[in-house]
Amino acid sequence: MMNCENKAGFISALESALMMYSREKITGLEYRRIGQAAGDAPAMEEMVVSFPRGFEKIVDITGDSCIAIMKDLAEVLM
């Protein structure tokens, strides 16, 4: 599976689209990179989906392609 090159930018674009057009009430999406990678291993990456009243869902997107990120997000929103 090919990596999504600019996950932060991609997630930001998804956030804009969802906040404007989605029936699902979200208050934001955030990309986080956790720690430093050792050797060839990728650093941990996650997407935080924020909902009203402070509820958050954290999704592991380490190594995900852009399509895989959208699939993970769709599962959170269903």
MODELLER restraints for C-alpha pairs under 7 A, 6 or more apart:
rsr = mdl.restraints
at = mdl.atoms
rsr.add(forms.Gaussian(group=physical.xy_distance, feature=features.Distance(at['CA:1:A'], at['CA:65:A']), mean=6.51, stdev=0.5))
rsr.add(forms.Gaussian(group=physical.xy_distance, feature=features.Distance(at['CA:2:A'], at['CA:65:A']), mean=5.47, stdev=0.5))
rsr.add(forms.Gaussian(group=physical.xy_distance, feature=features.Distance(at['CA:3:A'], at['CA:63:A']), mean=5.76, stdev=0.5))
rsr.add(forms.Gaussian(group=physical.xy_distance, feature=features.Distance(at['CA:3:A'], at['CA:64:A']), mean=5.59, stdev=0.5))
rsr.add(forms.Gaussian(group=physical.xy_distance, feature=features.Distance(at['CA:3:A'], at['CA:65:A']), mean=4.37, stdev=0.5))
rsr.add(forms.Gaussian(group=physical.xy_distance, feature=features.Distance(at['CA:4:A'], at['CA:64:A']), mean=6.54, stdev=0.5))
rsr.add(forms.Gaussian(group=physical.xy_distance, feature=features.Distance(at['CA:4:A'], at['CA:65:A']), mean=4.42, stdev=0.5))
rsr.add(forms.Gaussian(group=physical.xy_distance, feature=features.Distance(at['CA:4:A'], at['CA:66:A']), mean=4.89, stdev=0.5))
rsr.add(forms.Gaussian(group=physical.xy_distance, feature=features.Distance(at['CA:8:A'], at['CA:31:A']), mean=5.34, stdev=0.5))
rsr.add(forms.Gaussian(group=physical.xy_distance, feature=features.Distance(at['CA:11:A'], at['CA:29:A']), mean=6.67, stdev=0.5))
rsr.add(forms.Gaussian(group=physical.xy_distance, feature=features.Distance(at['CA:11:A'], at['CA:30:A']), mean=6.88, stdev=0.5))
rsr.add(forms.Gaussian(group=physical.xy_distance, feature=features.Distance(at['CA:11:A'], at['CA:31:A']), mean=6.64, stdev=0.5))
rsr.add(forms.Gaussian(group=physical.xy_distance, feature=features.Distance(at['CA:12:A'], at['CA:29:A']), mean=6.96, stdev=0.5))
rsr.add(forms.Gaussian(group=physical.xy_distance, feature=features.Distance(at['CA:15:A'], at['CA:28:A']), mean=6.16, stdev=0.5))
rsr.add(forms.Gaussian(group=physical.xy_distance, feature=features.Distance(at['CA:15:A'], at['CA:29:A']), mean=5.47, stdev=0.5))
rsr.add(forms.Gaussian(group=physical.xy_distance, feature=features.Distance(at['CA:19:A'], at['CA:26:A']), mean=6.70, stdev=0.5))
rsr.add(forms.Gaussian(group=physical.xy_distance, feature=features.Distance(at['CA:24:A'], at['CA:77:A']), mean=6.87, stdev=0.5))
rsr.add(forms.Gaussian(group=physical.xy_distance, feature=features.Distance(at['CA:25:A'], at['CA:51:A']), mean=6.49, stdev=0.5))
rsr.add(forms.Gaussian(group=physical.xy_distance, feature=features.Distance(at['CA:26:A'], at['CA:50:A']), mean=5.78, stdev=0.5))
rsr.add(forms.Gaussian(group=physical.xy_distance, feature=features.Distance(at['CA:26:A'], at['CA:51:A']), mean=4.48, stdev=0.5))
rsr.add(forms.Gaussian(group=physical.xy_distance, feature=features.Distance(at['CA:26:A'], at['CA:52:A']), mean=6.52, stdev=0.5))
rsr.add(forms.Gaussian(group=physical.xy_distance, feature=features.Distance(at['CA:27:A'], at['CA:50:A']), mean=5.31, stdev=0.5))
rsr.add(forms.Gaussian(group=physical.xy_distance, feature=features.Distance(at['CA:27:A'], at['CA:51:A']), mean=5.13, stdev=0.5))
rsr.add(forms.Gaussian(group=physical.xy_distance, feature=features.Distance(at['CA:27:A'], at['CA:52:A']), mean=6.11, stdev=0.5))
rsr.add(forms.Gaussian(group=physical.xy_distance, feature=features.Distance(at['CA:28:A'], at['CA:49:A']), mean=6.09, stdev=0.5))
rsr.add(forms.Gaussian(group=physical.xy_distance, feature=features.Distance(at['CA:28:A'], at['CA:50:A']), mean=5.06, stdev=0.5))
rsr.add(forms.Gaussian(group=physical.xy_distance, feature=features.Distance(at['CA:29:A'], at['CA:47:A']), mean=6.78, stdev=0.5))
rsr.add(forms.Gaussian(group=physical.xy_distance, feature=features.Distance(at['CA:29:A'], at['CA:48:A']), mean=5.56, stdev=0.5))
rsr.add(forms.Gaussian(group=physical.xy_distance, feature=features.Distance(at['CA:29:A'], at['CA:49:A']), mean=4.76, stdev=0.5))
rsr.add(forms.Gaussian(group=physical.xy_distance, feature=features.Distance(at['CA:29:A'], at['CA:50:A']), mean=6.18, stdev=0.5))
rsr.add(forms.Gaussian(group=physical.xy_distance, feature=features.Distance(at['CA:30:A'], at['CA:47:A']), mean=5.52, stdev=0.5))
rsr.add(forms.Gaussian(group=physical.xy_distance, feature=features.Distance(at['CA:30:A'], at['CA:48:A']), mean=5.01, stdev=0.5))
rsr.add(forms.Gaussian(group=physical.xy_distance, feature=features.Distance(at['CA:30:A'], at['CA:49:A']), mean=6.74, stdev=0.5))
rsr.add(forms.Gaussian(group=physical.xy_distance, feature=features.Distance(at['CA:31:A'], at['CA:46:A']), mean=6.00, stdev=0.5))
rsr.add(forms.Gaussian(group=physical.xy_distance, feature=features.Distance(at['CA:31:A'], at['CA:47:A']), mean=4.74, stdev=0.5))
rsr.add(forms.Gaussian(group=physical.xy_distance, feature=features.Distance(at['CA:31:A'], at['CA:48:A']), mean=6.51, stdev=0.5))
rsr.add(forms.Gaussian(group=physical.xy_distance, feature=features.Distance(at['CA:32:A'], at['CA:45:A']), mean=5.73, stdev=0.5))
rsr.add(forms.Gaussian(group=physical.xy_distance, feature=features.Distance(at['CA:32:A'], at['CA:46:A']), mean=5.24, stdev=0.5))
rsr.add(forms.Gaussian(group=physical.xy_distance, feature=features.Distance(at['CA:32:A'], at['CA:47:A']), mean=6.22, stdev=0.5))
rsr.add(forms.Gaussian(group=physical.xy_distance, feature=features.Distance(at['CA:33:A'], at['CA:43:A']), mean=6.66, stdev=0.5))
rsr.add(forms.Gaussian(group=physical.xy_distance, feature=features.Distance(at['CA:33:A'], at['CA:44:A']), mean=5.90, stdev=0.5))
rsr.add(forms.Gaussian(group=physical.xy_distance, feature=features.Distance(at['CA:33:A'], at['CA:45:A']), mean=4.53, stdev=0.5))
rsr.add(forms.Gaussian(group=physical.xy_distance, feature=features.Distance(at['CA:33:A'], at['CA:46:A']), mean=6.52, stdev=0.5))
rsr.add(forms.Gaussian(group=physical.xy_distance, feature=features.Distance(at['CA:34:A'], at['CA:43:A']), mean=6.16, stdev=0.5))
rsr.add(forms.Gaussian(group=physical.xy_distance, feature=features.Distance(at['CA:34:A'], at['CA:44:A']), mean=4.99, stdev=0.5))
rsr.add(forms.Gaussian(group=physical.xy_distance, feature=features.Distance(at['CA:34:A'], at['CA:45:A']), mean=5.92, stdev=0.5))
rsr.add(forms.Gaussian(group=physical.xy_distance, feature=features.Distance(at['CA:35:A'], at['CA:43:A']), mean=5.91, stdev=0.5))
rsr.add(forms.Gaussian(group=physical.xy_distance, feature=features.Distance(at['CA:35:A'], at['CA:44:A']), mean=6.67, stdev=0.5))
rsr.add(forms.Gaussian(group=physical.xy_distance, feature=features.Distance(at['CA:36:A'], at['CA:43:A']), mean=5.34, stdev=0.5))
rsr.add(forms.Gaussian(group=physical.xy_distance, feature=features.Distance(at['CA:37:A'], at['CA:43:A']), mean=4.32, stdev=0.5))
rsr.add(forms.Gaussian(group=physical.xy_distance, feature=features.Distance(at['CA:44:A'], at['CA:62:A']), mean=5.48, stdev=0.5))
rsr.add(forms.Gaussian(group=physical.xy_distance, feature=features.Distance(at['CA:45:A'], at['CA:60:A']), mean=6.13, stdev=0.5))
rsr.add(forms.Gaussian(group=physical.xy_distance, feature=features.Distance(at['CA:45:A'], at['CA:61:A']), mean=5.41, stdev=0.5))
rsr.add(forms.Gaussian(group=physical.xy_distance, feature=features.Distance(at['CA:45:A'], at['CA:62:A']), mean=4.63, stdev=0.5))
rsr.add(forms.Gaussian(group=physical.xy_distance, feature=features.Distance(at['CA:46:A'], at['CA:58:A']), mean=6.56, stdev=0.5))
rsr.add(forms.Gaussian(group=physical.xy_distance, feature=features.Distance(at['CA:46:A'], at['CA:59:A']), mean=5.41, stdev=0.5))
rsr.add(forms.Gaussian(group=physical.xy_distance, feature=features.Distance(at['CA:46:A'], at['CA:60:A']), mean=4.51, stdev=0.5))
rsr.add(forms.Gaussian(group=physical.xy_distance, feature=features.Distance(at['CA:46:A'], at['CA:61:A']), mean=5.03, stdev=0.5))
rsr.add(forms.Gaussian(group=physical.xy_distance, feature=features.Distance(at['CA:46:A'], at['CA:62:A']), mean=6.68, stdev=0.5))
rsr.add(forms.Gaussian(group=physical.xy_distance, feature=features.Distance(at['CA:47:A'], at['CA:58:A']), mean=5.83, stdev=0.5))
rsr.add(forms.Gaussian(group=physical.xy_distance, feature=features.Distance(at['CA:47:A'], at['CA:59:A']), mean=5.18, stdev=0.5))
rsr.add(forms.Gaussian(group=physical.xy_distance, feature=features.Distance(at['CA:47:A'], at['CA:60:A']), mean=6.59, stdev=0.5))
rsr.add(forms.Gaussian(group=physical.xy_distance, feature=features.Distance(at['CA:47:A'], at['CA:61:A']), mean=6.57, stdev=0.5))
rsr.add(forms.Gaussian(group=physical.xy_distance, feature=features.Distance(at['CA:48:A'], at['CA:56:A']), mean=6.51, stdev=0.5))
rsr.add(forms.Gaussian(group=physical.xy_distance, feature=features.Distance(at['CA:48:A'], at['CA:57:A']), mean=5.80, stdev=0.5))
rsr.add(forms.Gaussian(group=physical.xy_distance, feature=features.Distance(at['CA:48:A'], at['CA:58:A']), mean=4.61, stdev=0.5))
rsr.add(forms.Gaussian(group=physical.xy_distance, feature=features.Distance(at['CA:48:A'], at['CA:59:A']), mean=6.37, stdev=0.5))
rsr.add(forms.Gaussian(group=physical.xy_distance, feature=features.Distance(at['CA:49:A'], at['CA:56:A']), mean=5.54, stdev=0.5))
rsr.add(forms.Gaussian(group=physical.xy_distance, feature=features.Distance(at['CA:49:A'], at['CA:57:A']), mean=5.15, stdev=0.5))
rsr.add(forms.Gaussian(group=physical.xy_distance, feature=features.Distance(at['CA:49:A'], at['CA:58:A']), mean=6.37, stdev=0.5))
rsr.add(forms.Gaussian(group=physical.xy_distance, feature=features.Distance(at['CA:50:A'], at['CA:56:A']), mean=4.48, stdev=0.5))
rsr.add(forms.Gaussian(group=physical.xy_distance, feature=features.Distance(at['CA:50:A'], at['CA:57:A']), mean=6.59, stdev=0.5))
rsr.add(forms.Gaussian(group=physical.xy_distance, feature=features.Distance(at['CA:61:A'], at['CA:69:A']), mean=6.47, stdev=0.5))
